Amino acid sequence: MKKLLLFFCLLRLPALAQLPASPRQLYPGLFEAVQLARVYPDNKTFVDAVARQPPAQVMAAYARQKDQPGFELRAFVDTYFTAPAAAQAHYQSRVAAGLRPHLDTLWTVLQRRPDSAAAGPGSSLLPLPYPYIVPGGRFREVYYWDSYFTILGLQQSHRTPVIRHMVDNFAYLLDHYGFIPNGNRTYYLTRSQPPFFALMVSLLAEEEGAQSLVRYQPQLLREYAYWMSGADSLQPGTARRRAVRMPGGEVLNRYWDGSAEPREESYAEDVAAARLSKQAPAAFYQNVRAAAASGWDFSTRWFGPDGQLGSIQTTDLVPVDLNCLLYYLETTLARTYELQGHATQAAAFQAKAKSRRNAVLRYCWDAQAGWFQDYNLPRHQRSTIQTLAGVYPLAFGLATSAQADKVAAGLQSRFLRPGGLLTTLSASGQQWDAPNAWAPLQWLAIDGLERYHHPALARTIATRWVRLNADVFAQTGKLMEKYNVVNTQLKAGGGEYPTQDGFGWTNGVLLTLLNRYKLAESR
């Protein structure tokens, strides 16, 4: 009966659109040549470039010219493609005016108009019907999990119409593609990201009333169906796509990408890294892509015992953070049915949430370490890597009070540094490891600590993070994608691209913390 109800709810949604071709599919041969030759230093530049002629004409011209004497690949690309420019390249912040005016201005600088007219056969952009906020820098499109933390700041800025537009854009993507892609680009159509849509809808409901939850119920159901696809046919200890059946029969989830090819936006990096891995290329690429789906690309969290990218094993791991987010989605769906007076359906989703919570506590809680950790399905054991993903059970209310106390003690003794909380305890050179820190994880840790009655530690983390953000802004006039919280005089590093500024989720979390704790903008 429960499956039938879900089926009929999904039937009422529009038919899914056929997936458009990605740059590698449109320009076979040319694409690989451009990316491997590093025509642009950043592989993301070419996949974001817009063709000046229809793809078939571009490929015909390439076939005619590529073997002619004196052919220059860069000149050909410049002739047939328009490379993207940094959207805020001409924006200059006024440091003397202070952080708040800067943040308020950035919402306008980072906002994009509806792009149905701009996106065409020569562009990788997936058109969206409403305005949206991009992160900044090389990230010229909307990103899924980034947007929730951006929306936190939009709420503080009383920009409810912008929030509604953001939520409506994600609902549009769910209706057209059956899931929310990593970003609104064709080359992201094989994966999603951490499922924060339910949190966005809940935040909008704070502004516009509980009926917002009911209004987006069809899209919430569609996202749930995406994550749970294939779960019913699984045997214990097996996984399919994003669904995992645990040894005890419980259903949890993992990160997954439907492609086993190099990422188009990081093609040269993936090809080079695959040569150094002992894994078969297809398995390596799928693990790399799954890590990109997690948002944590890359971290020793996903690596094997040698701590190297070549041993990446993302698809083997059942992530604690993902399952907390899906717990929240299940409780939100239960709430949507309660609001409609549908007690049976509400009880069904409450039962799903309860089962997931029990499974997270069973498989991810390490009592000896006093920490929530990912679970390695093939090895039938918890990961030994401690990361800030361990704060999610506090942020979403799954932890017991005793567990939360131990996590708080671990944050204080192992993760807290002069600028905030480390992402992991490993200094590997990867961007999602020490000494780096990221605004979303600071927020979730702070919010989780407040939920479990550790206000002093929450305030300490918030104060250190705000001070670091403010100091870097005073020195550079910018807010960054990530920060070094160990040596606050140095920039964060690691990753496949330089540190980006803008920056959507940093802005949103910073403004929320300034207001929540009534903190000064500078020392």
C-alpha positions, 0 to 999 in steps of 0.5 A: 500500500505504501509503495502504491501511494508513492507511485501514484504521487510520482505519476502526477508529476510531469514526464521527465525530460530527455537528458541533453548531451554533455560537451564530451558527447557533443565534441568527441575527439575535440573535447579530449584534445582540448582538455588533455592539451590544457588549452585552458589551465582549468578544465572547467573553462572549456566545458563552460564555453559556448560554441559560436556555431551549432555543434555539428558545424564545429565538429565538421570544421574540426574534422577538416582542419585538424590534420592540416599543416600549421593547425593550432588547437588553441586558435581553433577553440578561440575561433569556434568557442567563447570562453566564460569570463569571471562574472564578478571580475569587475566588482571591487569591494569597499573594505572600509564600508565593513562586512555587512554592506559587502555581504548585502552587495554580494547578493546582487553581484552573485545573482543570475537572471533566468537563463532560458534564452542564454542556454542553447545547443552551444552551451552546457548550461541547463536553463532555469526559470527563475533568478538564482545565486551562484557561489562565485569564482569559477562556479558560474552556475547554481550548486545544490548543497551550496545553495542551502547555506546561501539561503540562510544568509538570504533569510537574514537579509529578508530576501524571501522572493529570492529564496522562493526563486531558488527553491522553485528552480530546484523543484523545476530540476526535480520535475524535469530530470527526476533529481537535483543535479550537482549543478545546472550543467549538462556534465553534472547530469549523472549525479546529485549532491547532499540532499538539502532540498527539504531544509530549503523548503522548511526554511521557506516555510518559516517565512511563508507558512507551513503550506509551503511544505505541502506545496513542494511535497511532490518534489520531495517525494521525487527526490526521495524516490531518486535516492531510494531507487533499487532498494527493494531488490537488495539483499543484505550487505549489497548496494545498488546505485544510491541504496544500500542494504545493511548486514542487518537488513536495514536500508541506508544510502551512499553517494553514487554517480551513474558514469564510470568515465573521467569527470568532464570538468576535471578530465585531465586530472582524472585521467592522470590520477587513474594511471597512478591507481591500482583500481580498474579505471572505471572503478576509480572514476566511479569512486572519484565521481561519487566523492564529487557527489558528496561535495567533499572532493577530495578528502582522506575520508574516502581513501583506503589505508594508504591515504592516497587518492589512488585508493579512493573507495567512496562507493564502499562507504555508507556516509553518516552525513548523507543518512542524516539528511535523508532522515530529515527528508523522511521526517519532512515528508511525514510532516507534509502528510500530517498537515494534510490529515493523512495519518497513514502516510505520515506514520509510514514516513515516521517509521522509515525515519525511525528505522534510519535513525536506529541504523545510523546509531547502530552502524556509525556510532563508535563508542570507543572513539566517541564519534560518528563515522562512516561505515565500510560495507564490504569490510563490515566495519566502521571507518577509522577516519574522524571527520566533521561529518560526525556532527550531522547526528547532532545537527539533525537530532539523531544522537542521544544526549550522551553521544552528543556530549562525547562529540562535543568533547571531541570537537573541543579537544581534537578539532578546534583550532584558532580559526574554527573547526578542522574538517578532518585530522589529516593534513594530506594536502587535499582540500577537504582535510586539515588545515582547511575548514568550510562554512557549511561544516562550521554551521552544522557543528554550531547548530548541533551543539546548540541543539544539545545544550553546549552553547559555550562551545558553539559560541567559541567556534562561531566567534573564531570563525567570524573573526577569521572571515573578518580578518581575511576580508580586511586584508583582501576585500574578499570572502573565501570558499575555504579557510586555513584555521590552523595558521590563520595568516595563510590561505587554505590550499589543496584541490584541483583549482585555486581558492575561490572567492565570492563566496555564497555559502561563506556569506550566508553562514557568516551573516547568520552567525553575526546575527545569531551571536550579535558579534562584531564585524572585526576585533 
